[in-house]
């Protein structure tokens, strides 16, 4: 019984280490550069005031999450919101995220690239 508990504990620790490793690969400066560029170049060129307001809100929410140390969550939610509204992001802005290795985030980035190809 104790042996099973120790194995379980070991696996739990290894999983936490792996999660920390994945999360540490998302550089805060990369995320901030992406958000800054999104705010400076993408937001002002959106077609409606509603979309401009929406993007301003999701940027504000992302920055708040980042202030609590939640850079991965902030980026994930930001990208999902951009996808939900099918907001086209230029390739130069998206390329700022090229070094991120997180699979879920990579998937969102790929989808946003596909939207920019259609636009």
ABEGO torsion letter per residue (X at the ends): XAAAAAAAAAAAAAAAAAAAAAAAABBAAAAAAAAAAAAAAAAAABABAAAAAAAAAAAAAAAAAAAAGBAAAAAAAAAAAAAAAGBBBBAAAAAAAAABABAAAAAAAAAAAAAAAAX
